[in-house]
Amino acid sequence: FLNRFVHMFLMYENFVIMPDQDRESWLSSRESMVNFDKASFLSDQPQRHRPFLSRFLETQMFATLVDNRIMANWGDYDANLQVFEHRIKAVRRRLGEGGLATRG
């Protein structure tokens, strides 16, 4: 299960929109902010994954992933995010640049 998500979200952090304000300002306004470029992310995905991903990107689970990625920039690193990103890095190393360009 985790492996499937790792492969689908190998490059997700490229689409996270990092805030330009401090942590407290972001926390107080994050519900009204766009923190992830969903359209660009989806257009970069294989067609067969898009139906699932378009729905999944609207879930609380995904919002939490993006929030945790942003919070990590302020040193608040979630343990589950660490595991997920460690797996992403391992898959990237295994696939190499060529594998990332041709996956899907």
MDTraj code that builds the backbone (N, CA, C; nanometers):
import mdtraj as md
import numpy as np

residues = "PHE LEU ASN ARG PHE VAL HIS MET PHE LEU MET TYR GLU ASN PHE VAL ILE MET PRO ASP GLN ASP ARG GLU SER TRP LEU SER SER ARG GLU SER MET VAL ASN PHE ASP LYS ALA SER PHE LEU SER ASP GLN PRO GLN ARG HIS ARG PRO PHE LEU SER ARG PHE LEU GLU THR GLN MET PHE ALA THR LEU VAL ASP ASN ARG ILE MET ALA ASN TRP GLY ASP TYR ASP ALA ASN LEU GLN VAL PHE GLU HIS ARG ILE LYS ALA VAL ARG ARG ARG LEU GLY GLU GLY GLY LEU ALA THR ARG GLY".split()
xyz = np.array([
    [0.0827, -0.1195, 0.0000],
    [0.0000, 0.0000, 0.0000],
    [0.0872, 0.1260, 0.0000],
    [0.1792, 0.1331, 0.0952],
    [0.2688, 0.2489, 0.1022],
    [0.3502, 0.2615, -0.0256],
    [0.3954, 0.1493, -0.0769],
    [0.4770, 0.1513, -0.1981],
    [0.4010, 0.2126, -0.3160],
    [0.2727, 0.1823, -0.3281],
    [0.1910, 0.2383, -0.4367],
    [0.1816, 0.3903, -0.4226],
    [0.1575, 0.4374, -0.3016],
    [0.1496, 0.5818, -0.2790],
    [0.2838, 0.6496, -0.3043],
    [0.3899, 0.5851, -0.2631],
    [0.5231, 0.6412, -0.2874],
    [0.5445, 0.6608, -0.4369],
    [0.5085, 0.5626, -0.5167],
    [0.5276, 0.5749, -0.6613],
    [0.4379, 0.6827, -0.7227],
    [0.3164, 0.6948, -0.6738],
    [0.2263, 0.7964, -0.7291],
    [0.2667, 0.9378, -0.6886],
    [0.3330, 0.9510, -0.5744],
    [0.3662, 1.0836, -0.5229],
    [0.5167, 1.1106, -0.5199],
    [0.5902, 1.0454, -0.6077],
    [0.7361, 1.0618, -0.6107],
    [0.7800, 1.2075, -0.6186],
    [0.7075, 1.2882, -0.6902],
    [0.7495, 1.4265, -0.7130],
    [0.6528, 1.5279, -0.6517],
    [0.5727, 1.4856, -0.5551],
    [0.4683, 1.5736, -0.5020],
    [0.5218, 1.7046, -0.4465],
    [0.6404, 1.6997, -0.3839],
    [0.6900, 1.8219, -0.3192],
    [0.7196, 1.9327, -0.4193],
    [0.7357, 1.8976, -0.5469],
    [0.7551, 2.0006, -0.6494],
    [0.6296, 2.0849, -0.6703],
    [0.5170, 2.0373, -0.6213],
    [0.3898, 2.1055, -0.6417],
    [0.3348, 2.1676, -0.5130],
    [0.4082, 2.1502, -0.4036],
    [0.3706, 2.2152, -0.2779],
    [0.4060, 2.3629, -0.2902],
    [0.3114, 2.4478, -0.2579],
    [0.3328, 2.5926, -0.2645],
    [0.3720, 2.6392, -0.1249],
    [0.4985, 2.6701, -0.1104],
    [0.5499, 2.7105, 0.0200],
    [0.5067, 2.8537, 0.0519],
    [0.4614, 2.8742, 0.1735],
    [0.4163, 3.0080, 0.2121],
    [0.5338, 3.1044, 0.2255],
    [0.5043, 3.2304, 0.2065],
    [0.6090, 3.3313, 0.2214],
    [0.5949, 3.4078, 0.3529],
    [0.5087, 3.3596, 0.4413],
    [0.4948, 3.4242, 0.5713],
    [0.5507, 3.3337, 0.6813],
    [0.5510, 3.3838, 0.8031],
    [0.6022, 3.3038, 0.9139],
    [0.5016, 3.1957, 0.9528],
    [0.5464, 3.1056, 1.0365],
    [0.4671, 2.9889, 1.0753],
    [0.3322, 3.0280, 1.1354],
    [0.3324, 3.1210, 1.2292],
    [0.2087, 3.1590, 1.2971],
    [0.1084, 3.2221, 1.2004],
    [0.1564, 3.3058, 1.1110],
    [0.0671, 3.3668, 1.0114],
    [0.0086, 3.2603, 0.9201],
    [0.0927, 3.1664, 0.8799],
    [0.0448, 3.0596, 0.7929],
    [-0.0589, 2.9735, 0.8648],
    [-0.0307, 2.9383, 0.9897],
    [-0.1249, 2.8554, 1.0652],
    [-0.2613, 2.9221, 1.0795],
    [-0.2614, 3.0521, 1.0980],
    [-0.3889, 3.1209, 1.1185],
    [-0.4677, 3.1394, 0.9888],
    [-0.4019, 3.1262, 0.8746],
    [-0.4725, 3.1495, 0.7481],
    [-0.4658, 3.0323, 0.6509],
    [-0.4137, 2.9191, 0.6922],
    [-0.3896, 2.8094, 0.5975],
    [-0.5161, 2.7525, 0.5348],
    [-0.6279, 2.7605, 0.6035],
    [-0.7525, 2.7072, 0.5474],
    [-0.7960, 2.7825, 0.4223],
    [-0.7573, 2.9074, 0.4127],
    [-0.7990, 2.9880, 0.2979],
    [-0.6898, 2.9986, 0.1913],
    [-0.5799, 2.9285, 0.2115],
    [-0.4680, 2.9374, 0.1181],
    [-0.4614, 2.8150, 0.0277],
    [-0.4045, 2.8347, -0.0892],
    [-0.3767, 2.7231, -0.1795],
    [-0.2335, 2.6793, -0.1511],
    [-0.2194, 2.5557, -0.1050],
    [-0.0882, 2.5050, -0.0658],
    [-0.0322, 2.4010, -0.1613],
    [-0.1106, 2.3666, -0.2630],
    [-0.0672, 2.2627, -0.3561],
    [-0.1227, 2.2944, -0.4940],
    [-0.0375, 2.2841, -0.5950],
    [-0.0785, 2.3103, -0.7328],
    [-0.1369, 2.1819, -0.7924],
    [-0.2645, 2.1610, -0.7654],
    [-0.3311, 2.0371, -0.8056],
    [-0.3369, 2.0198, -0.9565],
    [-0.3690, 2.1244, -1.0277],
    [-0.3825, 2.1135, -1.1735],
    [-0.2505, 2.0728, -1.2383],
    [-0.1431, 2.1360, -1.1979],
    [-0.0122, 2.1019, -1.2557],
    [0.0299, 1.9610, -1.2161],
    [0.0043, 1.9253, -1.0905],
    [0.0384, 1.7907, -1.0449],
    [-0.0358, 1.6861, -1.1277],
    [-0.1665, 1.7049, -1.1432],
    [-0.2459, 1.6077, -1.2186],
    [-0.2023, 1.5990, -1.3641],
    [-0.1708, 1.7122, -1.4237],
    [-0.1301, 1.7091, -1.5647],
    [0.0038, 1.6385, -1.5835],
    [0.0804, 1.6263, -1.4766],
    [0.2103, 1.5604, -1.4820],
    [0.2004, 1.4098, -1.4543],
    [0.0801, 1.3620, -1.4249],
    [0.0609, 1.2217, -1.3883],
    [0.0127, 1.1392, -1.5069],
    [0.0406, 1.0088, -1.5032],
    [-0.0129, 0.9209, -1.6079],
    [-0.1660, 0.9272, -1.6088],
    [-0.2226, 0.9220, -1.7248],
    [-0.3680, 0.9319, -1.7414],
    [-0.4428, 0.8314, -1.6536],
    [-0.3913, 0.7122, -1.6428],
    [-0.4623, 0.6083, -1.5673],
    [-0.4690, 0.6372, -1.4173],
    [-0.3819, 0.7227, -1.3659],
    [-0.3839, 0.7569, -1.2235],
    [-0.4728, 0.8766, -1.1928],
    [-0.5060, 0.9543, -1.2917],
    [-0.5760, 1.0813, -1.2684],
    [-0.7129, 1.0683, -1.2026],
    [-0.7965, 0.9715, -1.2395],
    [-0.9272, 0.9635, -1.1719],
    [-0.9135, 0.9466, -1.0201],
    [-0.8253, 0.8568, -0.9788],
    [-0.8035, 0.8379, -0.8352],
    [-0.7412, 0.9622, -0.7731],
    [-0.6355, 1.0125, -0.8348],
    [-0.5631, 1.1254, -0.7770],
    [-0.6491, 1.2505, -0.7658],
    [-0.7322, 1.2762, -0.8643],
    [-0.8148, 1.3972, -0.8584],
    [-0.9072, 1.3938, -0.7370],
    [-0.9532, 1.2766, -0.6993],
    [-1.0366, 1.2644, -0.5792],
    [-0.9512, 1.2655, -0.4524],
    [-0.8396, 1.1951, -0.4576],
    [-0.7539, 1.1847, -0.3391],
    [-0.6983, 1.3206, -0.2976],
    [-0.6686, 1.4062, -0.3937],
    [-0.6136, 1.5382, -0.3619],
    [-0.7117, 1.6246, -0.2832],
    [-0.8371, 1.5849, -0.2791],
    [-0.9395, 1.6598, -0.2054],
    [-0.9628, 1.6056, -0.0647],
    [-0.8894, 1.5036, -0.0248],
    [-0.9126, 1.4416, 0.1055],
    [-0.8356, 1.5113, 0.2175],
    [-0.8827, 1.4893, 0.3386],
    [-0.8130, 1.5413, 0.4560],
    [-0.6757, 1.4768, 0.4693],
    [-0.6653, 1.3514, 0.4297],
    [-0.5367, 1.2824, 0.4374],
    [-0.4313, 1.3549, 0.3537],
    [-0.4691, 1.3949, 0.2334],
    [-0.3736, 1.4644, 0.1481],
    [-0.3443, 1.6045, 0.2013],
    [-0.4464, 1.6732, 0.2499],
    [-0.4250, 1.8065, 0.3079],
    [-0.3272, 1.7988, 0.4250],
    [-0.3383, 1.6936, 0.5039],
    [-0.2465, 1.6748, 0.6159],
    [-0.1044, 1.6498, 0.5664],
    [-0.0901, 1.5718, 0.4614],
    [0.0423, 1.5484, 0.4027],
    [0.1064, 1.6806, 0.3605],
    [0.0313, 1.7627, 0.2902],
    [0.0844, 1.8911, 0.2434],
    [0.1150, 1.9823, 0.3626],
    [0.0243, 1.9877, 0.4591],
    [0.0489, 2.0692, 0.5788],
    [0.1761, 2.0232, 0.6501],
    [0.1925, 1.8928, 0.6633],
    [0.3118, 1.8401, 0.7303],
    [0.4388, 1.8725, 0.6528],
    [0.4309, 1.8699, 0.5198],
    [0.5475, 1.9048, 0.4373],
    [0.5846, 2.0512, 0.4598],
    [0.4844, 2.1378, 0.4671],
    [0.5102, 2.2802, 0.4901],
    [0.5656, 2.3019, 0.6310],
    [0.5059, 2.2375, 0.7293],
    [0.5512, 2.2523, 0.8680],
    [0.6956, 2.2049, 0.8850],
    [0.7364, 2.1079, 0.8053],
    [0.8739, 2.0576, 0.8138],
    [0.9752, 2.1677, 0.7836],
    [0.9358, 2.2644, 0.7029],
    [1.0270, 2.3753, 0.6723],
    [1.0577, 2.4602, 0.7946],
    [0.9711, 2.4549, 0.8943],
    [0.9936, 2.5286, 1.0185],
    [1.0475, 2.4365, 1.1282],
    [1.0921, 2.3182, 1.0897],
    [1.1532, 2.2267, 1.1850],
    [1.0558, 2.1363, 1.2579],
    [0.9288, 2.1439, 1.2258],
    [0.8264, 2.0602, 1.2887],
    [0.8024, 1.9402, 1.1973],
    [0.8881, 1.8392, 1.2082],
    [0.8886, 1.7272, 1.1141],
    [0.8098, 1.6090, 1.1693],
    [0.6998, 1.5752, 1.1048],
    [0.6137, 1.4643, 1.1429],
    [0.6840, 1.3307, 1.1157],
    [0.6740, 1.2372, 1.2096],
    [0.7407, 1.1071, 1.1954],
    [0.6891, 1.0298, 1.0742],
    [0.5595, 1.0359, 1.0480],
    [0.5043, 0.9655, 0.9318],
    [0.5541, 1.0268, 0.8011],
    [0.5675, 1.1573, 0.7995],
    [0.6216, 1.2241, 0.6809],
    [0.7661, 1.1814, 0.6579],
    [0.8411, 1.1672, 0.7642],
    [0.9798, 1.1227, 0.7511],
    [0.9870, 0.9851, 0.6863],
    [0.9017, 0.8942, 0.7296],
    [0.8993, 0.7594, 0.6714],
    [0.8631, 0.7668, 0.5236],
    [0.7584, 0.8419, 0.4920],
    [0.7121, 0.8550, 0.3541],
    [0.8212, 0.9142, 0.2651],
    [0.8824, 1.0214, 0.3093],
    [0.9844, 1.0861, 0.2271],
    [1.1127, 1.0038, 0.2190],
    [1.1414, 0.9275, 0.3217],
    [1.2564, 0.8362, 0.3148],
    [1.2336, 0.7322, 0.2051],
    [1.1116, 0.6802, 0.1989],
    [1.0780, 0.5823, 0.0944],
    [1.0833, 0.6457, -0.0441],
    [1.0360, 0.7691, -0.0553],
    [1.0424, 0.8399, -0.1837],
    [1.1875, 0.8530, -0.2288],
    [1.2741, 0.8933, -0.1384],
    [1.4162, 0.9088, -0.1732],
    [1.4774, 0.7757, -0.2156],
    [1.4400, 0.6684, -0.1478],
    [1.4934, 0.5365, -0.1825],
    [1.4484, 0.4952, -0.3231],
    [1.3232, 0.5191, -0.3553],
    [1.2725, 0.4840, -0.4885],
    [1.3393, 0.5708, -0.5945],
    [1.3566, 0.6978, -0.5662],
    [1.4240, 0.7859, -0.6622],
    [1.5662, 0.7390, -0.6899],
    [1.6362, 0.6998, -0.5847],
    [1.7730, 0.6491, -0.6041],
    [1.7707, 0.5234, -0.6903],
    [1.6759, 0.4364, -0.6640],
    [1.6665, 0.3112, -0.7385],
    [1.6300, 0.3353, -0.8852],
    [1.5376, 0.4273, -0.9099],
    [1.4943, 0.4545, -1.0472],
    [1.5922, 0.5415, -1.1241],
    [1.6586, 0.6308, -1.0552],
    [1.7478, 0.7243, -1.1227],
    [1.6687, 0.8236, -1.2053],
    [1.7360, 0.9156, -1.2653],
    [1.6704, 1.0206, -1.3440],
    [1.5920, 0.9641, -1.4615],
    [1.6492, 0.8695, -1.5338],
    [1.5809, 0.8128, -1.6498],
    [1.4526, 0.7417, -1.6127],
    [1.4541, 0.6716, -1.4999],
    [1.3352, 0.6010, -1.4547],
    [1.2233, 0.6940, -1.4157],
    [1.2579, 0.8102, -1.3612],
    [1.1550, 0.9068, -1.3234],
    [1.0878, 0.9656, -1.4456],
    [1.1643, 0.9859, -1.5501],
    [1.1081, 1.0472, -1.6708],
    [1.0174, 0.9512, -1.7463],
    [1.0400, 0.8213, -1.7302],
    [0.9628, 0.7252, -1.8093],
    [0.8636, 0.6452, -1.7263],
    [0.8502, 0.6755, -1.5996],
    [0.7576, 0.5972, -1.5172],
    [0.6145, 0.6230, -1.5612],
    [0.5275, 0.5311, -1.5277],
    [0.3870, 0.5519, -1.5590],
    [0.3441, 0.4586, -1.6615],
])
top = md.Topology()
chain = top.add_chain()
for i, resn in enumerate(residues, 1):
    res = top.add_residue(resn, chain, resSeq=i)
    for name in ("N", "CA", "C"):
        top.add_atom(name, md.element.get_by_symbol(name[0]), res)
traj = md.Trajectory(xyz[None], top)
